């Protein structure tokens, strides 16, 4: 990556805080376990609903993803450089991969959309020296929206003691 000035890093840090904001909900989530992951369709007068019961692995992966998003929020880009940012972003991506595995296809669409938005953000960060900050801001906003959608969908996962 080319030389990025201090003002550009400040704007980059603000843009990434927008992404991290998707994990800064005041809701607390505890991780408890069950032995199987199932979906139970039910019907209401307005249509069908789905309850997702999470395995211990899925519930742990949800918690890890939330934590890695929070960690991304606290990256000090100006102090530690974009490599610290890339490391935090890679951790989020690793946790999305783990979540995909433990979810066994459940929540596939919001997971894939968030994963795609993270890839776009990563690419825009790598190209900030040549393309400027605007693509990073746009990608960060998209990732924040997709991250919010995924975290909202994950809120539907019920983790209970077995």
Secondary structure, 3 states (H helix, E strand, C coil): CCCCCHHHHHHHHHHHHHHHHHHCCCCCCCCCCCCCCEEEEEEECCEEEEEEECCHHHHHHHHHHHHHHHHHHCCCHHHHHHHHHHHHHHHHHHHHHHHHHHHCCCCHHHHHHHHHHHHHHHHHHHCHHHHCCHHHHHHHHHHHHHHHHHHHHHCCEECCCC
